[in-house]
Amino acid sequence: MAEPIVKRNLKLREAAEIYGTSERSLRRRIAEGVLPAYRVGPRSIRVSAEDVAALAKRIPSANPAA
């Protein structure tokens, strides 16, 4: 039998620590509609680890050889 696919959902505090950003920045991205979030219970908000990682964009180097 195949194992179910489980997505890792993080608390905002955990996501902020792992990805080196602030909870406030994550909340802004949620409000902008850029970061999907899920409310678990009356106060707890969770975000997918994959969705937070996808926010990071590589900045092109000024040196084309790099």
VENMO-V57903 format. One record per residue. SS is DSSP state (~ for helix, > for strand, _ for the rest). OMEGA is omega in whole degrees, -180 to 180 (999 if undefined). BURIAL is + if it has 16 or more other ideal C-beta (glycine too) atoms within 10 Angstrom, else -. Layout:
# VENMO-V57903
[[SS & OMEGA & BURIAL] [SS & OMEGA & BURIAL]]
This chain:
# VENMO-V57903
[[_ & -180 & -] [_ & 178 & -] [_ & 179 & -] [_ & 177 & -] [_ & -179 & -] [_ & 176 & -] [_ & 179 & -] [_ & 176 & -] [> & -175 & +] [> & 169 & +] [> & -179 & -] [~ & 180 & +] [~ & 179 & -] [~ & -179 & +] [~ & 180 & +] [~ & 180 & +] [~ & -177 & -] [~ & -173 & -] [~ & 173 & +] [_ & 177 & -] [_ & -180 & +] [_ & 175 & -] [~ & -179 & -] [~ & 178 & -] [~ & 178 & -] [~ & 178 & +] [~ & 177 & -] [~ & 180 & -] [~ & 177 & +] [~ & -179 & -] [~ & 179 & -] [~ & -178 & -] [_ & -179 & -] [_ & -177 & -] [_ & 177 & +] [_ & -180 & -] [_ & -177 & +] [> & 177 & -] [> & 179 & -] [> & -175 & -] [_ & -174 & -] [_ & -174 & -] [_ & -172 & -] [> & 179 & -] [> & 179 & +] [> & 175 & +] [> & 178 & +] [> & 178 & +] [~ & -180 & +] [~ & 180 & -] [~ & 179 & +] [~ & 180 & +] [~ & -179 & -] [~ & 178 & -] [_ & -178 & -] [_ & 179 & -] [_ & 178 & -] [_ & 178 & -] [_ & -179 & -] [_ & 180 & -] [_ & 177 & -] [_ & 180 & -] [_ & -177 & -] [_ & -180 & -] [_ & -177 & -] [_ & 999 & -]]
